[in-house]
Amino acid sequence: MALYADIVEIVAPSEAAEGEVVNITVKIKNLYSATIGIMVGGALEYGVSPWPGINFPYNSENVGPGVTTSFQGSFTMPNKAVKIHAYSYWYGADGYWHFDDEEVKNVNLGAVTPQFANFAVSSLQKD
């Protein structure tokens, strides 16, 4: 159970195609009675070691009491289903980040959908 920084939701698609950039949002709520620093982290579990990380361009901010903040991240879908592990941390008066909460969400491997960007008939010949 989270003491200060509760992960309330991981927003991600239920499936993605291999090689697709998958955007995710991790929503974290400050449970403490004052503003605290909150940080997000994440990794993908899918049978490789060590688990590859999730890219969060902005992974920490000061969050007011009772406020939920959203952190945007992304990863490239591998060739198999993944389990997203998201982690929350809070910044202590001792100058260290302290682990607080973890949530998981599955993303299944989907089929690649062919797309045509421009399709036109330039000439037609009748026989």
C-alpha positions in Angstrom: 0.0 0.0 0.0 1.2 3.4 -1.0 2.1 5.8 1.8 2.6 9.0 -0.1 2.6 8.5 -3.9 -0.2 6.2 -5.0 -0.4 5.1 -8.6 -4.1 5.4 -9.5 -3.9 4.4 -13.1 -1.7 3.3 -16.0 -3.3 4.4 -19.3 -2.0 2.3 -22.2 -3.5 0.5 -25.2 -4.5 -3.1 -24.7 -2.4 -4.2 -27.8 0.2 -2.8 -30.1 2.1 -4.0 -33.2 5.8 -4.9 -33.1 7.9 -1.8 -33.6 5.1 0.6 -32.8 5.8 3.4 -30.4 3.4 2.9 -27.4 2.5 6.0 -25.5 1.5 5.6 -21.8 0.4 7.8 -19.0 1.0 7.0 -15.3 -1.3 8.9 -13.0 0.0 9.3 -9.4 -1.8 10.9 -6.5 -0.1 12.7 -3.6 -1.6 11.1 -0.4 0.4 13.3 2.0 -0.9 16.5 3.7 1.7 18.8 2.1 3.4 19.3 -1.3 6.0 16.6 -2.0 8.3 15.6 -4.8 6.9 12.6 -6.8 8.9 10.6 -9.3 7.8 7.9 -11.7 9.8 5.0 -13.1 8.9 2.0 -15.3 10.2 -1.1 -17.0 8.9 -3.8 -19.3 8.7 -7.4 -18.4 8.7 -9.8 -21.4 11.3 -12.5 -21.0 14.5 -10.5 -21.3 16.9 -9.5 -18.6 17.5 -6.8 -17.4 14.0 -5.4 -18.1 14.2 -2.5 -20.6 13.1 0.8 -19.2 10.3 3.1 -20.2 11.2 6.6 -21.4 9.7 9.3 -19.3 11.0 12.7 -20.6 9.8 14.4 -17.4 9.8 11.9 -14.5 9.4 14.1 -11.4 7.6 17.1 -10.1 6.3 18.8 -6.9 2.7 17.8 -6.3 0.2 19.4 -4.0 -1.7 17.5 -1.3 -4.5 15.4 -2.7 -3.5 16.3 -6.3 -3.1 13.6 -9.1 -0.5 14.3 -11.7 0.2 12.6 -15.0 3.5 11.5 -16.4 3.8 10.7 -20.1 6.1 7.9 -21.3 6.7 5.6 -24.2 8.4 2.5 -25.4 8.8 0.6 -28.6 6.7 -2.6 -28.7 8.9 -5.7 -28.9 7.9 -8.9 -30.7 5.8 -10.3 -27.8 3.3 -9.2 -25.2 4.7 -7.1 -22.4 3.8 -6.3 -18.8 4.3 -2.6 -17.9 5.6 -2.1 -14.4 5.2 1.5 -13.2 6.7 2.7 -9.9 6.2 5.8 -7.8 8.7 7.4 -5.4 8.5 10.4 -3.0 11.4 12.7 -2.1 12.3 12.7 1.5 13.8 15.4 3.8 16.9 13.1 3.9 17.6 14.0 0.3 16.7 10.5 -1.1 13.9 9.1 -3.3 11.9 6.5 -1.5 10.0 3.7 -3.4 6.3 3.8 -2.6 3.9 2.0 -5.0 3.9 -0.3 -8.0 1.2 -1.1 -10.6 1.2 -3.3 -13.7 -0.7 -3.4 -17.0 -0.5 -5.8 -19.9 -0.1 -4.9 -23.5 -0.7 -7.7 -26.0 1.1 -8.1 -29.3 -1.3 -7.1 -32.1 -1.0 -7.6 -35.9 0.5 -5.0 -38.1 -2.1 -3.3 -40.1 -1.0 -2.3 -43.7 -1.7 1.3 -44.5 -1.6 3.1 -47.9 -0.6 6.7 -47.7 -1.2 7.7 -51.3 -2.9 5.6 -53.8 -4.0 7.0 -57.2 -4.4 5.7 -60.7 -2.1 7.7 -63.0 -3.3 6.2 -66.3 -5.8 3.7 -67.5 -5.3 1.6 -70.6 -8.3 -0.2 -72.2 -7.7 -3.3 -74.3 
